[in-house]
């Protein structure tokens, strides 16, 4: 029995609701169940996991018998999860995440700096900082494999909590009991506008000045959107953007085209080929704290910690080079 199988097997002699004893579920059974939750046919799952289609069907049937639960309904040749299967998903993701984290740690321990580092980051942090850091780190540690996912904030938090990634990189983070966080550096948001805009004549932009123009914004319900709206509310003003978007690059493109002005994180402009916009400080300031998060009860591996230190240094260097 391999490491993952031992780690993820359920050991219990209690009986299920059908009076039948529970038996161990192997890692392969759990992997098949996980894939079936997002696929519609056993054939597609078989190809992905390098199994035969009859083998997948047999494993599913065996799993249902062991659990005493009907997990999928077959309708017109396609598999649809039952409500019972849907309820099991969150626990299944935690188990699979724990196995993946276990493997990463074991890989890391086999060498001084080896194994795999998995990262989930916001688009801006991924695009501005990660390319140079990943390149430098790979040159120094060629045995380390690096995986990067670009996701929205809430998805990053979920990935870290479930153990699917080692490191989450956020523009800001709400403190959560399940993860630890470290500030990477502090900065203040800026107002961007197209060249020639009337507000370019000002050295600072006050919130009330922005209300006279069309505002392009991050989605109001996003963490950053809520932060901006809250700052306006504290000043007794109503933040009412006419255009909303989910990505910094989209917001910049809209501002470049003349659609309006926007409040963005300053490091969006930390590039040798910055977007064609003009930026100004905002009063009152809207602080940003780019942050690293990782599971509270699972320390970073040696490789991941070295990567984090290199990433912090890159952010500081870029801030000095391109910041105000």
Secondary structure, DSSP 8 states (H G I E B T S, - for coil): --HHHHHH------B-TTS-B-----HHHHHHHHHHHH-S-HHHHHHHHT--HHHHHHHHHHHHHHHT---EEEETTEEEE-HHHHHHHHHHHHHHHHHHHHHHHHHHHTSSS-EEEEEEE-HHHIIIIIHHHHHHHHHH-TTEEEEEEE--HHHHHHHHHTTS-SEEEESS----TTEEEEEEEEEE-EEEE-TT-GGGG-SEEEHHHHTTS-EEEE-TTSHHHHHHHHHHHHTT-----SEEES-HHHHHHHHHTTS-EEEE-GGGG-STT--S-EEEEEES--EEEEEEEEETTS---HHHHHHHHHHHHHHHHHHHHH--
